[in-house]
Amino acid sequence: MDGAATTVLLVGSGAREHAIAVALARSPRMPALVCFGSANNPGIQKLCKAYAVGKITDPKAVAQFSKDNGVTLAVIGPEAPLESGVVDELTSHGVGCVGPTQALAQIESSKAFALQLLKKHGMRGLPDFREFTSLDGAQEYLELLGDGNYVVKADGLCGGKGVMVAGAHLHSIEEAVAYCKECLPRFVICEKLVGQEFSVLSFCDGERLAHMPPVQDHKRAYENDEGPNTGGMGAYSCADHLLPFLSAEALAEAHAMNTACMVALRKELGQPYRGILYGGYMLTPTGTMLIEFNARFGDPECLNLLSLLSPSTDFLEVCEAIAMGGLHNVSIEFQRLPPRCQ
């Protein structure tokens, strides 16, 4: 693409989107940036030639802003616009997108869809689970898993707050059943995984993945991890592109699961997954197990990972390759540094 003609739309206005904007602005091709966000963000605004505040889950409004500003490429930051079909609308107007369609975004927006899909296509590393559309059988399955050995997941986007874990949030089967009732009309009960959590994010063009270094975020509030789980308050990665508890073999298992997810989505829905595929994993005594997939950059993980991109890696080219195919033709390198976001 001609750099002078490249106008990039950023959807979202948080710290994650600021990190994306900074990475795009570093491109030697100097793309014009425009942002459609849910709030004002001065850090993003100073990098953009146009900035609008509106409902980021309104596909028509986002597409009109895109048309008004001559956008050729869009990067979707949060999950909610993906669920609402913003990518579908933009692509119908010829805009390449870093972010999956509404159907593909179900890998995050529906816990039940994701687990059933991955089970159907034989992906290893899944916890035991059952999907429910009523309370019938829920208590019996909780009792089968055993006291303290279950997780209840609302089926839908909850801003990282829809998962309740035995011991951390739920202290009895009675409390678990009560939360199941809150989650109706659809929820999933899973086996509780015990170990070290870590995340592996991958650039994906629908045919190939380019993996980013693994990251661990800080979920528990208060010193010494004594508080409740949160949606993530900070993150770190290591200079060796592993983690203190993570072996190369365990990381390879996570890479294989990200790839298996991409393949399963293509087979099931007949569409290429183009965006960021984010696998959340638990390293257990029996190996790497899946917690969940997300369909976008994590916040705060994005702040770590994009700061690690080598100066020789043009993030604009990476985004174009994701949106239009050809990721294998782009050089993607990460510096061996230990960034920390807190």
C-alpha positions as CSV (number, residue, x, y, z in Angstrom):
1,M,0.0,0.0,0.0
2,D,1.0,3.6,-0.5
3,G,1.8,5.0,2.9
4,A,0.4,8.4,2.0
5,A,-3.0,6.9,1.2
6,T,-3.2,4.8,4.4
7,T,-5.7,6.0,6.9
8,V,-6.2,3.7,9.9
9,L,-9.3,3.6,12.1
10,L,-8.8,2.7,15.7
11,V,-12.0,1.6,17.5
12,G,-11.8,2.0,21.3
13,S,-10.3,4.6,23.7
14,G,-8.6,2.8,26.6
15,A,-5.0,2.1,27.5
16,R,-4.9,-0.9,25.1
17,E,-6.0,1.3,22.2
18,H,-3.4,4.0,23.2
19,A,-0.7,1.3,22.9
20,I,-2.0,0.3,19.5
21,A,-2.0,3.9,18.3
22,V,1.5,4.4,19.5
23,A,2.7,1.3,17.7
24,L,1.0,2.3,14.5
25,A,2.4,5.9,14.7
26,R,5.9,4.4,14.8
27,S,5.5,3.1,11.3
28,P,8.0,4.7,8.8
29,R,5.1,5.0,6.4
30,M,3.4,7.6,8.8
31,P,-0.2,6.5,8.4
32,A,-3.0,8.9,9.2
33,L,-4.8,7.8,12.4
34,V,-8.4,8.4,13.3
35,C,-10.2,7.1,16.3
36,F,-13.8,6.3,17.2
37,G,-14.0,5.8,20.9
38,S,-16.4,5.6,23.8
39,A,-14.6,8.4,25.7
40,N,-12.0,11.1,25.2
41,N,-8.4,9.9,25.5
42,P,-5.9,12.8,25.2
43,G,-3.0,10.4,24.5
44,I,-4.8,8.9,21.5
45,Q,-6.2,12.3,20.4
46,K,-2.8,13.9,19.9
47,L,-1.8,11.0,17.5
48,C,-5.0,11.3,15.4
49,K,-6.2,13.6,12.7
50,A,-9.8,13.0,13.6
51,Y,-11.4,11.7,16.8
52,A,-15.1,11.0,17.6
53,V,-16.9,9.9,20.7
54,G,-19.9,7.6,20.2
55,K,-21.3,4.2,20.7
56,I,-18.5,1.8,19.6
57,T,-21.0,-1.1,19.3
58,D,-23.1,0.7,16.7
59,P,-21.8,-0.7,13.4
60,K,-23.5,1.9,11.2
61,A,-22.0,4.8,13.2
62,V,-18.5,3.4,13.1
63,A,-18.8,2.7,9.4
64,Q,-20.0,6.2,8.7
65,F,-17.1,7.7,10.6
66,S,-14.8,5.4,8.6
67,K,-16.3,6.5,5.3
68,D,-16.1,10.2,6.2
69,N,-12.4,9.9,6.9
70,G,-11.4,7.7,4.0
71,V,-10.3,4.8,6.1
72,T,-8.6,1.8,4.4
73,L,-7.7,-0.3,7.5
74,A,-9.4,-0.7,10.9
75,V,-8.0,-2.1,14.2
76,I,-10.7,-3.1,16.7
77,G,-9.5,-2.8,20.3
78,P,-12.3,-4.0,22.6
79,E,-14.4,-7.2,22.4
80,A,-17.9,-5.5,22.5
81,P,-17.6,-4.0,18.9
82,L,-16.6,-7.4,17.6
83,E,-19.7,-9.0,19.2
84,S,-22.0,-6.3,17.8
85,G,-20.8,-6.9,14.2
86,V,-18.6,-3.8,13.6
87,V,-16.1,-5.8,11.5
88,D,-18.9,-7.2,9.4
89,E,-20.2,-3.7,8.6
90,L,-16.7,-2.3,7.9
91,T,-15.7,-5.2,5.6
92,S,-18.9,-4.8,3.6
93,H,-17.6,-1.3,2.8
94,G,-14.2,-2.6,1.7
95,V,-12.3,-1.8,4.8
96,G,-9.7,-4.3,5.9
97,C,-10.0,-5.2,9.6
98,V,-7.8,-6.5,12.4
99,G,-10.5,-8.2,14.3
100,P,-12.8,-11.2,13.5
101,T,-16.4,-11.1,12.3
102,Q,-19.3,-11.4,14.6
103,A,-19.6,-15.1,14.0
104,L,-15.9,-15.8,14.6
105,A,-15.9,-13.5,17.7
106,Q,-18.1,-16.1,19.4
107,I,-14.9,-17.7,20.4
108,E,-14.9,-15.1,23.1
109,S,-18.5,-13.8,23.3
110,S,-19.9,-17.3,24.0
111,K,-18.1,-19.6,26.4
112,A,-20.5,-22.4,25.5
113,F,-19.9,-22.0,21.7
114,A,-16.1,-22.0,22.2
115,L,-15.9,-25.1,24.4
116,Q,-18.4,-27.0,22.3
117,L,-16.6,-26.1,19.1
118,L,-13.2,-27.0,20.4
119,K,-14.5,-30.3,21.8
120,K,-16.1,-31.1,18.5
121,H,-12.9,-30.6,16.6
122,G,-10.8,-32.6,19.1
123,M,-8.6,-30.0,20.6
124,R,-6.6,-31.3,23.5
125,G,-6.2,-29.5,26.9
126,L,-9.9,-28.8,27.5
127,P,-11.3,-29.0,31.1
128,D,-14.4,-31.1,31.8
129,F,-17.4,-29.0,31.2
130,R,-21.2,-28.9,30.7
131,E,-23.4,-26.3,29.1
132,F,-26.7,-25.4,30.7
133,T,-29.8,-23.5,29.6
134,S,-31.7,-24.1,32.8
135,L,-30.9,-25.0,36.4
136,D,-31.8,-28.7,35.6
137,G,-28.8,-30.8,36.5
138,A,-26.6,-27.9,37.6
139,Q,-26.4,-28.9,41.2
140,E,-25.8,-32.5,40.4
141,Y,-22.9,-31.6,38.1
142,L,-21.4,-29.3,40.7
143,E,-21.6,-32.2,43.2
144,L,-20.0,-34.5,40.7
145,L,-17.0,-32.2,40.2
146,G,-16.8,-31.9,44.0
147,D,-16.8,-29.1,46.5
148,G,-14.2,-26.5,45.6
149,N,-13.5,-28.0,42.2
150,Y,-15.7,-26.0,39.9
151,V,-16.0,-22.8,37.9
152,V,-19.2,-21.1,36.8
153,K,-19.0,-19.0,33.6
154,A,-21.8,-16.7,32.3
155,D,-22.3,-17.2,28.6
156,G,-21.6,-13.7,27.2
157,L,-19.3,-10.7,27.5
158,C,-19.0,-9.6,31.1
159,G,-15.9,-7.4,30.9
160,G,-13.7,-10.1,32.5
161,K,-16.1,-10.3,35.5
162,G,-18.4,-13.2,34.5
163,V,-16.4,-16.1,35.8
164,M,-16.8,-17.2,39.4
165,V,-14.3,-19.7,40.8
166,A,-14.8,-22.0,43.7
167,G,-12.8,-20.9,46.7
168,A,-12.1,-17.4,45.3
169,H,-15.7,-16.3,44.7
170,L,-18.0,-19.2,45.5
171,H,-17.7,-20.8,48.9
172,S,-20.4,-23.5,48.7
173,I,-22.4,-25.4,46.2
174,E,-25.4,-23.4,47.3
175,E,-23.7,-20.1,46.4
176,A,-22.7,-21.7,43.0
177,V,-26.3,-22.7,42.3
178,A,-27.4,-19.1,43.1
179,Y,-24.8,-17.7,40.7
180,C,-25.9,-20.2,38.0
181,K,-29.4,-18.7,38.4
182,E,-28.0,-15.2,37.8
183,C,-26.4,-16.4,34.6
184,L,-29.5,-17.7,33.0
185,P,-30.5,-18.2,30.2
186,R,-27.2,-19.9,29.4
187,F,-24.0,-20.8,31.4
188,V,-21.2,-23.2,31.6
189,I,-19.8,-25.2,34.5
190,C,-16.2,-26.3,34.2
191,E,-13.7,-28.3,36.1
192,K,-11.5,-25.9,38.2
193,L,-7.9,-25.9,36.9
194,V,-5.1,-25.3,39.5
195,G,-1.7,-24.0,38.5
196,Q,0.0,-21.0,37.0
197,E,-2.0,-18.9,34.6
198,F,-0.4,-17.4,31.5
199,S,-1.5,-15.9,28.2
200,V,-0.3,-16.5,24.6
201,L,-1.5,-14.0,22.0
202,S,-1.0,-14.6,18.2
203,F,-1.3,-12.4,15.1
204,C,-3.6,-14.4,12.8
205,D,-4.4,-13.9,9.1
206,G,-6.8,-16.9,8.8
207,E,-4.1,-19.2,7.5
208,R,-1.1,-18.7,9.7
209,L,-0.3,-17.5,13.2
210,A,2.7,-15.4,14.4
211,H,3.0,-15.9,18.2
212,M,3.9,-13.2,20.6
213,P,5.9,-13.8,23.8
214,P,3.9,-15.3,26.7
215,V,2.7,-12.9,29.4
216,Q,1.3,-13.3,32.9
217,D,-1.0,-10.8,34.3
218,H,-1.7,-9.9,37.9
219,K,-5.3,-10.7,38.8
220,R,-5.5,-10.7,42.6
221,A,-5.9,-7.4,44.5
222,Y,-3.8,-6.5,47.5
223,E,-0.3,-7.5,48.5
224,N,0.8,-11.1,48.4
225,D,-2.2,-12.0,46.2
226,E,-4.5,-12.0,49.2
227,G,-7.5,-10.2,47.6
228,P,-10.2,-11.1,45.1
229,N,-9.6,-11.9,41.5
230,T,-10.0,-8.9,39.2
231,G,-10.0,-8.5,35.4
232,G,-6.2,-7.9,35.4
233,M,-4.3,-5.0,36.9
234,G,-0.9,-5.4,35.3
235,A,1.3,-7.9,33.5
236,Y,4.9,-8.9,32.9
237,S,6.9,-10.9,30.4
238,C,10.5,-12.0,30.4
239,A,13.6,-11.4,28.3
240,D,14.0,-15.1,27.4
241,H,10.4,-15.1,26.0
242,L,9.3,-17.7,28.5
243,L,8.1,-17.2,32.1
244,P,9.8,-18.3,35.3
245,F,7.5,-21.3,35.6
246,L,7.1,-22.0,31.8
247,S,9.1,-24.4,29.8
248,A,9.6,-24.3,26.0
249,E,7.6,-27.6,25.8
250,A,4.6,-26.2,27.8
251,L,4.7,-23.0,25.6
252,A,4.7,-25.2,22.5
253,E,1.5,-26.9,23.8
254,A,-0.2,-23.5,24.0
255,H,1.0,-22.5,20.5
256,A,-0.5,-25.7,19.2
257,M,-3.8,-25.0,20.9
258,N,-4.0,-21.5,19.4
259,T,-3.4,-23.0,16.0
260,A,-6.0,-25.7,16.6
261,C,-8.5,-23.0,17.5
262,M,-7.9,-21.1,14.3
263,V,-8.3,-24.3,12.2
264,A,-11.5,-25.3,14.1
265,L,-13.1,-21.9,13.5
266,R,-12.3,-22.0,9.7
267,K,-13.7,-25.5,9.4
268,E,-16.9,-24.7,11.5
269,L,-17.8,-21.3,10.1
270,G,-16.1,-21.3,6.7
271,Q,-14.4,-17.9,7.4
272,P,-10.8,-17.0,8.0
273,Y,-10.1,-15.6,11.5
274,R,-8.2,-12.3,10.9
275,G,-7.2,-10.6,14.1
276,I,-5.6,-11.3,17.4
277,L,-6.2,-14.7,18.9
278,Y,-5.6,-14.7,22.7
279,G,-5.3,-18.0,24.5
280,G,-5.6,-18.0,28.3
281,Y,-3.9,-21.1,29.8
282,M,-3.2,-22.8,33.0
283,L,0.0,-24.7,33.5
284,T,-1.1,-27.7,35.6
285,P,0.8,-30.7,36.9
286,T,-0.5,-32.7,33.9
287,G,0.3,-30.1,31.3
288,T,-1.0,-26.9,29.6
289,M,-4.8,-26.6,29.8
290,L,-7.2,-24.1,28.2
291,I,-9.0,-21.5,30.3
292,E,-10.6,-19.5,27.5
293,F,-10.0,-17.8,24.2
294,N,-10.3,-14.0,23.6
295,A,-10.8,-12.4,20.2
296,R,-8.6,-9.3,20.7
297,F,-5.5,-7.9,22.4
298,G,-5.6,-8.2,26.2
299,D,-5.6,-5.2,28.4
300,P,-3.0,-4.9,30.0
301,E,-1.0,-7.5,28.0
302,C,-1.1,-5.3,24.9
303,L,0.9,-2.7,26.6
304,N,3.8,-5.1,27.3
305,L,3.7,-6.9,23.9
306,L,3.6,-3.9,21.5
307,S,6.4,-2.2,23.5
308,L,8.5,-5.2,22.7
309,L,8.2,-5.0,18.9
310,S,11.6,-4.6,17.3
311,P,12.3,-1.3,15.6
312,S,12.7,-3.3,12.4
313,T,9.1,-4.5,12.7
314,D,6.5,-2.2,11.1
315,F,3.2,-2.7,13.0
316,L,1.3,-1.2,10.2
317,E,2.5,-3.9,7.8
318,V,1.6,-6.5,10.4
319,C,-1.9,-5.2,10.6
320,E,-2.3,-5.0,6.9
321,A,-1.1,-8.6,6.6
322,I,-3.6,-9.8,9.2
323,A,-6.5,-8.0,7.5
324,M,-5.6,-9.0,3.9
325,G,-3.5,-12.2,4.2
326,G,0.2,-12.7,3.8
327,L,1.4,-12.7,7.4
328,H,4.2,-15.1,6.3
329,N,5.7,-12.3,4.2
330,V,6.1,-9.8,7.1
331,S,9.1,-9.8,9.4
332,I,7.9,-9.9,13.0
333,E,10.5,-9.7,15.8
334,F,10.2,-9.0,19.5
335,Q,13.1,-7.6,21.5
336,R,14.5,-9.7,24.4
337,L,13.6,-7.3,27.2
338,P,11.5,-7.8,30.4
339,P,8.7,-5.2,30.2
340,R,6.3,-4.8,33.1
341,C,3.0,-3.0,33.2
342,Q,1.6,-2.1,36.6
